[in-house]
Amino acid sequence: MTDKPTRRDLMRPLHLLGLAFLTAAFAGIVTMVTMGFFQDGPAGQAQRALVFGAIAAGIAFIAVLVIVALLLLAVDPAQVAKPVDRPVLLPGEDAASDDPEARDGRTPPAT
């Protein structure tokens, strides 16, 4: 029998920091490329591109950390230790009945 990952395993802090770091590196590199860091240009262009790239990377790092932290607040702490054996955003088995009102939460149109 295979061990199913728990939500705690899926949301380790090191993974979240790695995601934020990769996003920051991408934003910094894209900013430096668009500002001409890797091209021959006037004096000071490379330094200015490096500074703006570092600023963009810092903003992206902080933004991703704040957004992910806010999204983690939406997780019920009682469900952190439960194993995940299906996609998280699908409705539960109780809502998968034949009743259309239970499936999507809408009432059928009046006829």
Secondary structure as GFF3:
##gff-version 3
##sequence-region A 1 111
A	DSSP	alpha_helix	7	10	.	.	.	ID=ss1
A	DSSP	alpha_helix	13	34	.	.	.	ID=ss2
A	DSSP	alpha_helix	45	72	.	.	.	ID=ss3
A	DSSP	three_ten_helix	77	79	.	.	.	ID=ss4
A	DSSP	three_ten_helix	93	95	.	.	.	ID=ss5
A	DSSP	alpha_helix	100	104	.	.	.	ID=ss6
###
